[in-house]
């Protein structure tokens, strides 16, 4: 009987040891799997906290500029808006991807805070997806007799500055807009933005 009890005891100890080892192994695999599920890029879990921060910064930069450094001292055109607003165009560039990028700055030179909601235009779907934006902008090719509206994706999100807060007196905001490019032979277009006067722009690039 003592031999049987000794054998049973050894088996019990072995079973406990095996269970503990399996638990540790499963825990280790669960950690790695969790890291892969939460980080599609495949980097280590320790790098995850910094990635959302970098991603957020990138998104904010896309809302205020198209990626190129723009010289604020270059003034290609200026147009007056309602309530003392002034839009200054700093760059109108034709890109190899088949689109035109317009960048500029809107400044409130009046003495009262001015709303920005009207700049998004009247397209209901576009306004809903891009509140307080410059989605209502358009380019007019008078030679080709065509109007080019701002680029958007399948969800009606525009390639332009969005989420623009009401402008207080003396304050300004940078804006960018991207449009389909007219033919290369077209070097000048009219630019329109709701609540602003139409102005002529020369295309570079």
C-alpha positions in Angstrom: 0.0 0.0 0.0 2.8 2.4 0.8 4.3 1.8 -2.7 0.9 2.6 -4.3 0.5 5.8 -2.2 4.0 6.9 -3.1 3.3 6.4 -6.8 0.0 8.3 -6.6 1.8 11.1 -4.8 4.5 11.4 -7.4 1.8 11.4 -10.1 0.0 14.2 -8.3 3.1 16.3 -8.0 4.0 15.7 -11.7 0.5 16.7 -12.7 0.6 19.9 -10.6 4.0 20.8 -12.1 2.8 20.2 -15.6 -0.3 22.3 -15.0 1.8 25.2 -13.7 4.2 25.0 -16.7 1.3 25.0 -19.2 -0.3 28.0 -17.4 3.0 29.9 -17.7 3.3 29.0 -21.4 -0.3 30.0 -22.2 0.2 33.3 -20.3 3.3 34.1 -22.4 1.5 33.3 -25.7 -1.5 35.4 -24.6 0.7 38.4 -24.1 2.3 38.1 -27.6 -1.0 37.5 -29.2 -2.5 40.5 -27.5 0.3 42.6 -28.7 -0.2 41.5 -32.3 -4.0 42.1 -32.2 -3.7 45.6 -30.8 -0.8 46.6 -33.1 -1.3 45.8 -36.7 2.2 47.1 -37.5 3.7 44.1 -35.6 5.9 46.2 -33.3 6.5 45.3 -29.7 3.8 46.1 -27.1 6.1 48.6 -25.4 5.9 50.9 -28.5 2.1 51.0 -28.6 1.5 54.0 -26.4 3.6 56.3 -28.6 1.9 55.2 -31.9 -1.5 56.7 -31.3 0.1 60.0 -30.3 2.1 60.1 -33.5 -0.9 59.2 -35.5 -3.0 61.9 -34.0 -0.3 64.5 -34.8 -0.2 63.4 -38.4 -4.0 63.8 -38.7 -3.9 67.3 -37.2 -1.1 68.3 -39.6 -3.2 67.1 -42.6 -6.1 69.3 -41.4 -4.0 72.4 -41.6 -1.6 71.8 -44.5 -1.1 69.6 -47.5 2.4 68.7 -46.5 4.5 71.3 -48.2 6.1 74.2 -46.5 4.4 77.4 -47.6 6.1 80.8 -47.4 3.5 83.1 -45.8 5.3 86.1 -47.4 4.3 84.9 -50.9 0.9 86.4 -51.7 -0.4 85.1 -55.1 -3.9 86.5 -54.5 -6.1 88.1 -51.9 -9.9 88.1 -51.7 -12.2 89.8 -49.2 -15.0 87.9 -47.4 -17.8 88.9 -45.2 -17.4 90.6 -41.8 -13.8 91.7 -42.4 -12.4 88.3 -43.4 -9.5 88.2 -45.9 -8.2 85.1 -47.7 -4.6 85.2 -48.9 -3.5 82.5 -51.3 0.2 81.5 -50.8 0.5 78.6 -53.2 -1.3 77.0 -56.1 0.6 73.9 -57.2 0.0 71.3 -59.8 1.2 67.9 -58.5 2.2 64.8 -60.5 -0.7 62.8 -59.0 -3.2 64.7 -61.2 -4.4 67.3 -58.7 -3.9 70.9 -57.7 -3.2 72.0 -54.1 -4.3 75.5 -53.0 -2.9 76.7 -49.7 -3.5 80.0 -47.9 -4.6 81.8 -44.8 -7.8 83.4 -43.7 -7.5 86.3 -41.3 -10.2 88.1 -39.4 -9.5 91.8 -39.8 -12.8 92.9 -38.4 -13.9 93.7 -34.9 -16.2 90.7 -34.3 -15.9 86.9 -34.2 -16.8 85.5 -37.6 -18.4 82.0 -38.2 -16.7 79.6 -40.6 -19.6 77.1 -41.2 -20.6 78.8 -44.5 -17.3 77.9 -46.1 -18.3 74.2 -46.4 -20.9 75.1 -49.1 -24.4 73.7 -49.5 -23.8 70.1 -50.4 -25.6 68.3 -47.6 -23.5 65.1 -47.6 -20.3 67.1 -47.8 -21.3 69.5 -45.0 -22.3 66.6 -42.8 -18.9 64.9 -43.2 -16.8 68.0 -43.2 -18.3 70.6 -40.7 -16.6 74.0 -40.5 -14.4 73.3 -43.5 -13.5 74.8 -46.8 -15.2 72.0 -48.7 -17.3 74.5 -50.6 -14.3 75.8 -52.6 -14.2 75.3 -56.4 -11.9 76.1 -59.4 -13.3 77.4 -62.7 -11.4 76.8 -65.9 -13.0 79.5 -68.1 -11.0 78.4 -71.2 -12.1 74.7 -70.9 -15.5 75.8 -69.5 -15.3 73.4 -66.6 -15.7 73.7 -62.9 -13.6 71.6 -60.5 -14.9 70.8 -57.1 -12.8 69.8 -54.1 -11.6 66.2 -54.0 -13.4 63.8 -51.7 -13.3 60.1 -50.8 -16.1 57.6 -51.0 -17.4 58.7 -47.6 -17.6 62.3 -48.7 -14.6 63.4 -46.6 -12.9 66.2 -48.4 -9.2 66.7 -49.1 -9.2 70.0 -47.3 -9.0 71.7 -44.0 -11.8 70.8 -41.6 -12.9 71.6 -38.1 -12.1 75.3 -38.4 -13.2 77.2 -35.3 -14.9 80.6 -35.5 -12.3 83.3 -36.1 -11.9 85.9 -33.4 -10.7 89.5 -34.3 -7.1 89.6 -35.4 -6.8 85.8 -35.5 -6.0 83.7 -38.6 -6.1 80.1 -39.7 -4.2 78.2 -42.4 -6.2 76.3 -45.0 -5.6 73.9 -47.8 -7.7 72.5 -50.6 -7.1 69.8 -53.3 -8.8 69.7 -56.6 -8.7 67.6 -59.8 -6.2 69.2 -62.1 -7.4 70.9 -65.3 -5.4 70.2 -68.5 -1.7 71.2 -68.5 -2.5 73.9 -71.1 -4.6 75.6 -68.4 -2.4 77.9 -66.4 -4.9 80.2 -64.8 -8.2 79.5 -63.0 -10.8 81.4 -61.0 -11.1 80.4 -57.3 -14.3 80.5 -55.4 -15.0 80.0 -51.7 -18.5 80.7 -50.2 -18.8 84.1 -48.6 -15.6 85.3 -50.4 -15.2 87.2 -53.7 -14.0 85.2 -56.7 -10.3 85.7 -57.5 -8.0 84.6 -60.3 -5.1 82.2 -59.6 -2.1 81.2 -61.6 -1.0 77.6 -61.4 2.6 76.6 -60.8 4.3 73.2 -61.4 
